[in-house]
Amino acid sequence: MNAVAQNGLQFYFSTNNTFILSKNTKVQADFWYAAAHKALLFNLGETYSFNVGLRQSFLNNNLQFSVLFNDIFDTASLSKLESEINGVKTVYGQNYSSRHVRFSITYNLGNKKIAVKNRGFGNDDERNRAN
């Protein structure tokens, strides 16, 4: 076999952002990008993903509605994988789609007016003695 590994550098960039539009409304925008690169016997194509989400709160933040659009452009899968071994060129692509929409509703139950007693440690007297 005449195959020689051709490892190279890869550029990867990621950003995650939350924008507060009001006291009760937040927008999330996330993006990542992996540039084309060489790994072992393969030339791998670029991949990237763009996600957007919205969270809206109601009833003094007791009720929250969220929606997230993941991988909007359906580009997070490896679309190009090439290799050439002994003069035989192989080109492969896949689409394990991660594109989806997620909805969620959260409601917090319970009484928020209950006072919580601060408890100390059993050895507080010993610890204070050193001061």
OpenMM code with the backbone's topology and positions (N, CA, C; nanometers):
from openmm import Vec3, app, unit

residues = "MET ASN ALA VAL ALA GLN ASN GLY LEU GLN PHE TYR PHE SER THR ASN ASN THR PHE ILE LEU SER LYS ASN THR LYS VAL GLN ALA ASP PHE TRP TYR ALA ALA ALA HIS LYS ALA LEU LEU PHE ASN LEU GLY GLU THR TYR SER PHE ASN VAL GLY LEU ARG GLN SER PHE LEU ASN ASN ASN LEU GLN PHE SER VAL LEU PHE ASN ASP ILE PHE ASP THR ALA SER LEU SER LYS LEU GLU SER GLU ILE ASN GLY VAL LYS THR VAL TYR GLY GLN ASN TYR SER SER ARG HIS VAL ARG PHE SER ILE THR TYR ASN LEU GLY ASN LYS LYS ILE ALA VAL LYS ASN ARG GLY PHE GLY ASN ASP ASP GLU ARG ASN ARG ALA ASN".split()
positions = [
    Vec3(0.0844, -0.1174, 0.0000),
    Vec3(0.0000, 0.0000, 0.0000),
    Vec3(0.0892, 0.1241, 0.0000),
    Vec3(0.0619, 0.2171, -0.0907),
    Vec3(0.1422, 0.3381, -0.1041),
    Vec3(0.0783, 0.4590, -0.0375),
    Vec3(-0.0206, 0.4387, 0.0437),
    Vec3(-0.0920, 0.5510, 0.1054),
    Vec3(-0.0066, 0.6137, 0.2149),
    Vec3(-0.0013, 0.7467, 0.2140),
    Vec3(0.0726, 0.8218, 0.3142),
    Vec3(-0.0234, 0.9201, 0.3800),
    Vec3(-0.0247, 0.9209, 0.5114),
    Vec3(-0.1122, 1.0141, 0.5844),
    Vec3(-0.0738, 1.1575, 0.5513),
    Vec3(-0.1707, 1.2412, 0.5299),
    Vec3(-0.1496, 1.3809, 0.4901),
    Vec3(-0.2196, 1.4738, 0.5885),
    Vec3(-0.1851, 1.4661, 0.7139),
    Vec3(-0.2493, 1.5499, 0.8138),
    Vec3(-0.2176, 1.6969, 0.7885),
    Vec3(-0.3115, 1.7818, 0.8221),
    Vec3(-0.2919, 1.9249, 0.8032),
    Vec3(-0.3606, 2.0025, 0.9136),
    Vec3(-0.3549, 2.1324, 0.9038),
    Vec3(-0.4185, 2.2195, 1.0016),
    Vec3(-0.5669, 2.2350, 0.9699),
    Vec3(-0.6426, 2.2583, 1.0742),
    Vec3(-0.7851, 2.2841, 1.0559),
    Vec3(-0.8211, 2.4132, 1.1271),
    Vec3(-0.9036, 2.4943, 1.0633),
    Vec3(-0.9558, 2.6164, 1.1236),
    Vec3(-1.0969, 2.5886, 1.1725),
    Vec3(-1.1234, 2.6213, 1.2989),
    Vec3(-1.2562, 2.6038, 1.3571),
    Vec3(-1.2937, 2.7326, 1.4282),
    Vec3(-1.4162, 2.7791, 1.4053),
    Vec3(-1.4647, 2.9027, 1.4660),
    Vec3(-1.6026, 2.8767, 1.5228),
    Vec3(-1.6280, 2.9332, 1.6398),
    Vec3(-1.7582, 2.9158, 1.7046),
    Vec3(-1.7953, 3.0431, 1.7785),
    Vec3(-1.9223, 3.0798, 1.7751),
    Vec3(-1.9716, 3.1930, 1.8524),
    Vec3(-2.1117, 3.1617, 1.9030),
    Vec3(-2.1361, 3.1945, 2.0287),
    Vec3(-2.2664, 3.1748, 2.0922),
    Vec3(-2.3086, 3.3083, 2.1518),
    Vec3(-2.4268, 3.3562, 2.1131),
    Vec3(-2.4706, 3.4896, 2.1529),
    Vec3(-2.6135, 3.4861, 2.2052),
    Vec3(-2.6378, 3.5623, 2.3117),
    Vec3(-2.7722, 3.5812, 2.3643),
    Vec3(-2.8003, 3.7305, 2.3647),
    Vec3(-2.9111, 3.7685, 2.3040),
    Vec3(-2.9521, 3.9084, 2.2951),
    Vec3(-3.0761, 3.9277, 2.3805),
    Vec3(-3.0708, 4.0239, 2.4720),
    Vec3(-3.1849, 4.0527, 2.5581),
    Vec3(-3.2645, 4.1653, 2.4928),
    Vec3(-3.3825, 4.1301, 2.4417),
    Vec3(-3.4663, 4.2292, 2.3744),
    Vec3(-3.5526, 4.3054, 2.4723),
    Vec3(-3.5942, 4.2406, 2.5804),
    Vec3(-3.6705, 4.3048, 2.6873),
    Vec3(-3.6518, 4.2207, 2.8123),
    Vec3(-3.7166, 4.2618, 2.9213),
    Vec3(-3.7053, 4.1883, 3.0470),
    Vec3(-3.7515, 4.0435, 3.0308),
    Vec3(-3.8457, 4.0199, 2.9421),
    Vec3(-3.9059, 3.8875, 2.9263),
    Vec3(-3.8709, 3.8171, 2.7955),
    Vec3(-3.7903, 3.8786, 2.7095),
    Vec3(-3.7638, 3.8209, 2.5773),
    Vec3(-3.6139, 3.8138, 2.5503),
    Vec3(-3.5693, 3.6933, 2.5145),
    Vec3(-3.4286, 3.6723, 2.4789),
    Vec3(-3.4215, 3.5978, 2.3463),
    Vec3(-3.3197, 3.6327, 2.2666),
    Vec3(-3.2936, 3.5649, 2.1399),
    Vec3(-3.1520, 3.5082, 2.1463),
    Vec3(-3.1373, 3.3864, 2.1000),
    Vec3(-3.0075, 3.3193, 2.0972),
    Vec3(-2.9689, 3.2946, 1.9523),
    Vec3(-2.8442, 3.3224, 1.9176),
    Vec3(-2.7918, 3.2959, 1.7842),
    Vec3(-2.6540, 3.2312, 1.7988),
    Vec3(-2.6414, 3.1087, 1.7487),
    Vec3(-2.5165, 3.0339, 1.7587),
    Vec3(-2.4694, 2.9945, 1.6192),
    Vec3(-2.3368, 2.9967, 1.5992),
    Vec3(-2.2798, 2.9608, 1.4700),
    Vec3(-2.1458, 2.8917, 1.4935),
    Vec3(-2.1176, 2.7861, 1.4170),
    Vec3(-1.9845, 2.7273, 1.4145),
    Vec3(-1.9467, 2.6916, 1.2714),
    Vec3(-1.8162, 2.6925, 1.2465),
    Vec3(-1.7636, 2.6659, 1.1128),
    Vec3(-1.6360, 2.5840, 1.1257),
    Vec3(-1.6257, 2.4764, 1.0492),
    Vec3(-1.5035, 2.3956, 1.0406),
    Vec3(-1.4584, 2.3968, 0.8948),
    Vec3(-1.3404, 2.4506, 0.8692),
    Vec3(-1.2887, 2.4631, 0.7326),
    Vec3(-1.2476, 2.3259, 0.6776),
    Vec3(-1.2402, 2.3183, 0.5466),
    Vec3(-1.1906, 2.1972, 0.4807),
    Vec3(-1.0473, 2.1716, 0.5277),
    Vec3(-1.0126, 2.0444, 0.5440),
    Vec3(-0.8788, 2.0102, 0.5924),
    Vec3(-0.8450, 1.8654, 0.5583),
    Vec3(-0.7182, 1.8305, 0.5804),
    Vec3(-0.6713, 1.6943, 0.5568),
    Vec3(-0.6577, 1.6231, 0.6912),
    Vec3(-0.7031, 1.4981, 0.6935),
    Vec3(-0.6905, 1.4158, 0.8140),
    Vec3(-0.6633, 1.2724, 0.7709),
    Vec3(-0.5491, 1.2208, 0.8103),
    Vec3(-0.5043, 1.0864, 0.7736),
    Vec3(-0.5012, 1.0717, 0.6223),
    Vec3(-0.5850, 0.9874, 0.5661),
    Vec3(-0.5831, 0.9637, 0.4213),
    Vec3(-0.6912, 1.0423, 0.3480),
    Vec3(-0.7577, 1.1333, 0.4174),
    Vec3(-0.8762, 1.1970, 0.3603),
    Vec3(-0.8638, 1.3482, 0.3506),
    Vec3(-0.9299, 1.4029, 0.2494),
    Vec3(-0.9554, 1.5456, 0.2387),
    Vec3(-1.1008, 1.5652, 0.2790),
    Vec3(-1.1229, 1.6391, 0.3863),
    Vec3(-1.2575, 1.6596, 0.4371),
    Vec3(-1.3070, 1.7976, 0.3966),
    Vec3(-1.4322, 1.8061, 0.3550),
    Vec3(-1.4924, 1.9333, 0.3162),
    Vec3(-1.5347, 2.0150, 0.4369),
    Vec3(-1.5751, 2.1375, 0.4111),
    Vec3(-1.6169, 2.2267, 0.5192),
    Vec3(-1.7546, 2.1878, 0.5726),
    Vec3(-1.7775, 2.2209, 0.6984),
    Vec3(-1.9079, 2.2038, 0.7613),
    Vec3(-1.9349, 2.3257, 0.8479),
    Vec3(-2.0610, 2.3578, 0.8654),
    Vec3(-2.0993, 2.4683, 0.9522),
    Vec3(-2.2437, 2.4526, 0.9945),
    Vec3(-2.2810, 2.5287, 1.0972),
    Vec3(-2.4175, 2.5205, 1.1481),
    Vec3(-2.4587, 2.6565, 1.2032),
    Vec3(-2.5845, 2.6917, 1.1816),
    Vec3(-2.6417, 2.8156, 1.2334),
    Vec3(-2.7705, 2.7814, 1.3060),
    Vec3(-2.7801, 2.8245, 1.4325),
    Vec3(-2.8960, 2.7962, 1.5162),
    Vec3(-2.9536, 2.9260, 1.5705),
    Vec3(-3.0860, 2.9338, 1.5813),
    Vec3(-3.1536, 3.0518, 1.6354),
    Vec3(-3.2603, 3.0055, 1.7323),
    Vec3(-3.2676, 3.0728, 1.8467),
    Vec3(-3.3687, 3.0394, 1.9466),
    Vec3(-3.4338, 3.1637, 2.0032),
    Vec3(-3.5534, 3.1462, 2.0593),
    Vec3(-3.6286, 3.2550, 2.1216),
    Vec3(-3.6860, 3.2043, 2.2524),
    Vec3(-3.6733, 3.2833, 2.3599),
    Vec3(-3.7346, 3.2504, 2.4886),
    Vec3(-3.8189, 3.3691, 2.5326),
    Vec3(-3.9430, 3.3402, 2.5661),
    Vec3(-4.0359, 3.4427, 2.6127),
    Vec3(-4.0872, 3.4006, 2.7501),
    Vec3(-4.0805, 3.4920, 2.8486),
    Vec3(-4.1254, 3.4640, 2.9849),
    Vec3(-4.2564, 3.5362, 3.0127),
    Vec3(-4.3416, 3.4702, 3.0921),
    Vec3(-4.4712, 3.5255, 3.1314),
    Vec3(-4.4921, 3.5009, 3.2807),
    Vec3(-4.5888, 3.5681, 3.3396),
    Vec3(-4.6302, 3.5445, 3.4783),
    Vec3(-4.5124, 3.5521, 3.5756),
    Vec3(-4.4420, 3.6631, 3.5733),
    Vec3(-4.3250, 3.6851, 3.6604),
    Vec3(-4.2207, 3.5747, 3.6466),
    Vec3(-4.1928, 3.5369, 3.5267),
    Vec3(-4.0946, 3.4322, 3.4929),
    Vec3(-4.1334, 3.2925, 3.5404),
    Vec3(-4.2568, 3.2717, 3.5823),
    Vec3(-4.3011, 3.1375, 3.6204),
    Vec3(-4.3320, 3.0518, 3.4990),
    Vec3(-4.3688, 3.1138, 3.3885),
    Vec3(-4.4017, 3.0425, 3.2653),
    Vec3(-4.3045, 3.0879, 3.1570),
    Vec3(-4.2378, 2.9924, 3.0930),
    Vec3(-4.1440, 3.0243, 2.9858),
    Vec3(-4.1761, 2.9403, 2.8634),
    Vec3(-4.1765, 3.0057, 2.7495),
    Vec3(-4.1956, 2.9396, 2.6210),
    Vec3(-4.0671, 2.9572, 2.5412),
    Vec3(-4.0149, 2.8476, 2.4860),
    Vec3(-3.8912, 2.8533, 2.4077),
    Vec3(-3.9090, 2.7789, 2.2764),
    Vec3(-3.8426, 2.8296, 2.1738),
    Vec3(-3.8368, 2.7602, 2.0447),
    Vec3(-3.6931, 2.7728, 1.9939),
    Vec3(-3.6389, 2.6622, 1.9409),
    Vec3(-3.5024, 2.6603, 1.8886),
    Vec3(-3.5030, 2.5969, 1.7510),
    Vec3(-3.4437, 2.6653, 1.6554),
    Vec3(-3.4250, 2.6126, 1.5198),
    Vec3(-3.2778, 2.5741, 1.5082),
    Vec3(-3.2493, 2.4453, 1.4986),
    Vec3(-3.1121, 2.3944, 1.4967),
    Vec3(-3.0686, 2.3604, 1.3541),
    Vec3(-2.9478, 2.4002, 1.3178),
    Vec3(-2.8881, 2.3725, 1.1862),
    Vec3(-2.9833, 2.4139, 1.0731),
    Vec3(-3.0181, 2.5389, 1.0717),
    Vec3(-3.1186, 2.5926, 0.9793),
    Vec3(-3.0883, 2.5589, 0.8337),
    Vec3(-2.9632, 2.5657, 0.7932),
    Vec3(-2.9276, 2.5437, 0.6527),
    Vec3(-2.8906, 2.3978, 0.6222),
    Vec3(-2.9025, 2.3089, 0.7214),
    Vec3(-2.8734, 2.1659, 0.7059),
    Vec3(-2.7324, 2.1429, 0.6498),
    Vec3(-2.6331, 2.2070, 0.7130),
    Vec3(-2.4959, 2.2028, 0.6633),
    Vec3(-2.3969, 2.1450, 0.7642),
    Vec3(-2.4454, 2.0863, 0.8733),
    Vec3(-2.3555, 2.0360, 0.9770),
    Vec3(-2.2996, 1.8980, 0.9438),
    Vec3(-2.3537, 1.8304, 0.8436),
    Vec3(-2.3031, 1.6986, 0.8066),
    Vec3(-2.1845, 1.7101, 0.7115),
    Vec3(-2.0992, 1.6117, 0.7167),
    Vec3(-1.9844, 1.6066, 0.6273),
    Vec3(-2.0330, 1.5766, 0.4861),
    Vec3(-2.0220, 1.6736, 0.3976),
    Vec3(-2.0754, 1.6576, 0.2619),
    Vec3(-1.9702, 1.6112, 0.1616),
    Vec3(-1.8429, 1.6186, 0.1990),
    Vec3(-1.7389, 1.5809, 0.1029),
    Vec3(-1.6214, 1.5174, 0.1766),
    Vec3(-1.5925, 1.3936, 0.1389),
    Vec3(-1.4789, 1.3204, 0.1929),
    Vec3(-1.4116, 1.2515, 0.0744),
    Vec3(-1.2863, 1.2861, 0.0485),
    Vec3(-1.2136, 1.2310, -0.0664),
    Vec3(-1.0863, 1.1626, -0.0201),
    Vec3(-1.0490, 1.0602, -0.0929),
    Vec3(-0.9186, 0.9981, -0.0717),
    Vec3(-0.8708, 0.9402, -0.2044),
    Vec3(-0.7393, 0.9270, -0.2161),
    Vec3(-0.6818, 0.8621, -0.3341),
    Vec3(-0.5718, 0.7700, -0.2862),
    Vec3(-0.5933, 0.6409, -0.3071),
    Vec3(-0.4986, 0.5389, -0.2633),
    Vec3(-0.4682, 0.4486, -0.3819),
    Vec3(-0.3411, 0.4354, -0.4139),
    Vec3(-0.2959, 0.3530, -0.5268),
    Vec3(-0.3665, 0.3902, -0.6576),
    Vec3(-0.3866, 0.5204, -0.6782),
    Vec3(-0.4475, 0.5678, -0.8017),
    Vec3(-0.5993, 0.5557, -0.8058),
    Vec3(-0.6598, 0.5063, -0.7000),
    Vec3(-0.8061, 0.4936, -0.6968),
    Vec3(-0.8622, 0.6070, -0.6123),
    Vec3(-0.9408, 0.6922, -0.6776),
    Vec3(-0.9990, 0.8061, -0.6089),
    Vec3(-1.1379, 0.7689, -0.5584),
    Vec3(-1.1632, 0.7999, -0.4317),
    Vec3(-1.2927, 0.7730, -0.3691),
    Vec3(-1.3504, 0.9046, -0.3194),
    Vec3(-1.4748, 0.9294, -0.3539),
    Vec3(-1.5448, 1.0489, -0.3075),
    Vec3(-1.6702, 1.0024, -0.2339),
    Vec3(-1.6874, 1.0545, -0.1143),
    Vec3(-1.7965, 1.0099, -0.0293),
    Vec3(-1.8637, 1.1317, 0.0313),
    Vec3(-1.9915, 1.1248, 0.0505),
    Vec3(-2.0662, 1.2307, 0.1174),
    Vec3(-2.1733, 1.1696, 0.2053),
    Vec3(-2.2117, 1.2413, 0.3065),
    Vec3(-2.3170, 1.1926, 0.3948),
    Vec3(-2.4024, 1.3085, 0.4404),
    Vec3(-2.5236, 1.2798, 0.4793),
    Vec3(-2.6093, 1.3828, 0.5357),
    Vec3(-2.6852, 1.3235, 0.6531),
    Vec3(-2.6194, 1.3226, 0.7671),
    Vec3(-2.6858, 1.2856, 0.8917),
    Vec3(-2.7449, 1.4143, 0.9469),
    Vec3(-2.8571, 1.4514, 0.8940),
    Vec3(-2.9162, 1.5816, 0.9219),
    Vec3(-2.9414, 1.6027, 1.0708),
    Vec3(-2.8984, 1.7162, 1.1198),
    Vec3(-2.9270, 1.7542, 1.2582),
    Vec3(-3.0260, 1.8706, 1.2615),
    Vec3(-3.0877, 1.8980, 1.1479),
    Vec3(-3.1854, 2.0067, 1.1407),
    Vec3(-3.3122, 1.9646, 1.2150),
    Vec3(-3.3539, 2.0467, 1.3090),
    Vec3(-3.4775, 2.0203, 1.3811),
    Vec3(-3.5274, 2.1475, 1.4495),
    Vec3(-3.6507, 2.1425, 1.4935),
    Vec3(-3.7115, 2.2508, 1.5699),
    Vec3(-3.7534, 2.1928, 1.7039),
    Vec3(-3.7201, 2.2629, 1.8116),
    Vec3(-3.7574, 2.2176, 1.9456),
    Vec3(-3.8425, 2.3248, 2.0137),
    Vec3(-3.9574, 2.2833, 2.0634),
    Vec3(-4.0456, 2.3700, 2.1400),
    Vec3(-4.0432, 2.3237, 2.2844),
    Vec3(-4.0459, 2.4162, 2.3781),
    Vec3(-4.0549, 2.3770, 2.5178),
    Vec3(-4.1350, 2.4805, 2.5959),
    Vec3(-4.2097, 2.4303, 2.6917),
    Vec3(-4.2859, 2.5147, 2.7835),
    Vec3(-4.2482, 2.4708, 2.9240),
    Vec3(-4.2132, 2.5679, 3.0082),
    Vec3(-4.1735, 2.5401, 3.1457),
    Vec3(-4.2593, 2.6240, 3.2391),
    Vec3(-4.3108, 2.5597, 3.3432),
    Vec3(-4.3857, 2.6325, 3.4455),
    Vec3(-4.3275, 2.5968, 3.5809),
    Vec3(-4.2888, 2.6988, 3.6582),
    Vec3(-4.2302, 2.6788, 3.7908),
    Vec3(-4.3405, 2.6774, 3.8958),
    Vec3(-4.3493, 2.5688, 3.9697),
    Vec3(-4.4470, 2.5541, 4.0761),
    Vec3(-4.3832, 2.5879, 4.2100),
    Vec3(-4.4648, 2.6201, 4.3078),
    Vec3(-4.4137, 2.6398, 4.4427),
    Vec3(-4.4276, 2.7824, 4.4889),
    Vec3(-4.4088, 2.7996, 4.6182),
    Vec3(-4.4208, 2.9291, 4.6834),
    Vec3(-4.2830, 2.9925, 4.6928),
    Vec3(-4.2639, 3.1055, 4.6305),
    Vec3(-4.1343, 3.1734, 4.6317),
    Vec3(-4.1173, 3.2624, 4.7537),
    Vec3(-4.2212, 3.2731, 4.8383),
    Vec3(-4.2159, 3.3622, 4.9549),
    Vec3(-4.1676, 3.2908, 5.0807),
    Vec3(-4.1342, 3.1641, 5.0714),
    Vec3(-4.0872, 3.0899, 5.1875),
    Vec3(-3.9451, 3.1334, 5.2201),
    Vec3(-3.9247, 3.1712, 5.3472),
    Vec3(-3.7913, 3.2140, 5.3901),
    Vec3(-3.7043, 3.0907, 5.4118),
    Vec3(-3.5828, 3.0990, 5.3649),
    Vec3(-3.4884, 2.9897, 5.3799),
    Vec3(-3.3934, 3.0256, 5.4930),
    Vec3(-3.3856, 2.9372, 5.5918),
    Vec3(-3.2983, 2.9617, 5.7067),
    Vec3(-3.1556, 2.9240, 5.6694),
    Vec3(-3.0622, 3.0159, 5.6942),
    Vec3(-2.9207, 2.9857, 5.6704),
    Vec3(-2.8699, 2.8992, 5.7837),
    Vec3(-2.8128, 2.7893, 5.7494),
    Vec3(-2.7595, 2.6980, 5.8491),
    Vec3(-2.6078, 2.7029, 5.8462),
    Vec3(-2.5525, 2.6964, 5.9639),
    Vec3(-2.4072, 2.6961, 5.9748),
    Vec3(-2.3544, 2.5543, 5.9794),
    Vec3(-2.2268, 2.5429, 5.9980),
    Vec3(-2.1621, 2.4135, 6.0119),
    Vec3(-2.1544, 2.3774, 6.1600),
    Vec3(-2.1428, 2.2515, 6.1880),
    Vec3(-2.1363, 2.2058, 6.3264),
    Vec3(-2.0134, 2.2557, 6.3998),
    Vec3(-1.9111, 2.2935, 6.3281),
    Vec3(-1.7873, 2.3380, 6.3931),
    Vec3(-1.7695, 2.4896, 6.3841),
    Vec3(-1.8792, 2.5662, 6.3754),
    Vec3(-1.8681, 2.7127, 6.3667),
    Vec3(-1.7994, 2.7714, 6.4890),
    Vec3(-1.8276, 2.7149, 6.6093),
    Vec3(-1.7623, 2.7667, 6.7296),
    Vec3(-1.6118, 2.7481, 6.7212),
    Vec3(-1.5683, 2.6335, 6.6739),
    Vec3(-1.4250, 2.6064, 6.6600),
    Vec3(-1.3609, 2.6984, 6.5575),
    Vec3(-1.4279, 2.7208, 6.4486),
    Vec3(-1.3716, 2.8058, 6.3422),
    Vec3(-1.3642, 2.9503, 6.3876),
    Vec3(-1.4639, 2.9973, 6.4626),
    Vec3(-1.4646, 3.1363, 6.5123),
    Vec3(-1.3620, 3.1577, 6.6209),
    Vec3(-1.3233, 3.0532, 6.6939),
    Vec3(-1.2258, 3.0638, 6.8023),
    Vec3(-1.0892, 3.1076, 6.7494),
    Vec3(-1.0571, 3.0687, 6.6277),
    Vec3(-0.9268, 3.1035, 6.5690),
    Vec3(-0.9212, 3.2518, 6.5327),
    Vec3(-1.0349, 3.3178, 6.5172),
    Vec3(-1.0371, 3.4608, 6.4790),
    Vec3(-1.0189, 3.5443, 6.5975),
] * unit.nanometer
topology = app.Topology()
chain = topology.addChain("A")
for resn in residues:
    res = topology.addResidue(resn, chain)
    for name in ("N", "CA", "C"):
        topology.addAtom(name, app.Element.getBySymbol(name[0]), res)
